[in-house]
Amino acid sequence: MAGMGPPPKPAGQRRRRNASIAMTKLPAEGRKGRPPKWPLLDDVVLTTRRDMAMRKADDLELALLEPDLKGRAKAAAEKKADEARATATILQKQLEAQQKIEAELWKQLWSTPQAVMWQRLSWTREVAQYVRWKARAEAGDLDAAKEARQLADRLGLTPLSLLRLRWEIASDEVAETRQARAAREEQPRRRRLRVVDTDAAAGGE
C-alpha cells in the first residue's frame, strides 16, 4: 500500500539512541598474583649524570697526584674533586631511592582492581611509565608530577577516568558484611557502658 514505508525492525534489532554502554566490573579485592616483570631500563638521564660525575671526580683525583700541583692550585683542585665526588654520591642516592619507590609502587599498583584490566589489555609498559614519572614526582620534580597526573587519568586511577573508561569497582560484599556485623556487636557494648556510667553517677550522689 502506498505511503506505508518499510516494515518496522524486530525488537532485537532496534537501537536506542540513548542506550548506555555497560560498565565493566572490577573486583574490589584487586588483582591476585605477582606483578609482571619490570619492563623499563634504569633511568637513563639520572644514570648518565651519575656516571659523568663519577668520571669527573676520578679525573680530578688523578690530577691531584701530579707532583707539580702545590699550594693554592692543589687546594682548589682538591675542592673541585670533593664537589664532583659529592655530586656523584648524591646522584647515586637519588637513583637508589627512585628504584626503591618504583619497586614499591609497581607492586602496589598490580594489586589494585584496575590491574585486572591492565593485564587484559597488556598495558604493562604504560603502567611502568606512570610509575617512573610518579617516582620522579615524589622526589620533587614538578614536570614529572604533571606527566604522572596525565597517565593516572589514562589508567583509570582517578574516579573520573574510571567513569570515562566505563570501569566500575564492585562493592566488597565480604567487607561490608564484616563491618555491619561489627556495628551490630558494638551497639550492645555501648548500651552496657551507658548503664554502667549511669549507675556510677547514681552511686556517687
Secondary structure, 3 states (H helix, E strand, C coil): CCCCCCCCCCHHHCCCCCCCCCCEEECCCCCCCCCCCCCCCCCHHHHHHHHHHHHHHHHHHHHCCCCCCCHHHHHHHHHHHHHHHHHHHHHHHHHHHHHHHHHHHHHHHCCCCHHHHHHHHCCHHHHHHHHHHHHHHHCCCHHHHHHHHHHHHHCCCCHHHHHHHCEEECCCHHHHHHHHHHHHHHHHHHHHHHHHHHHHHHHCC
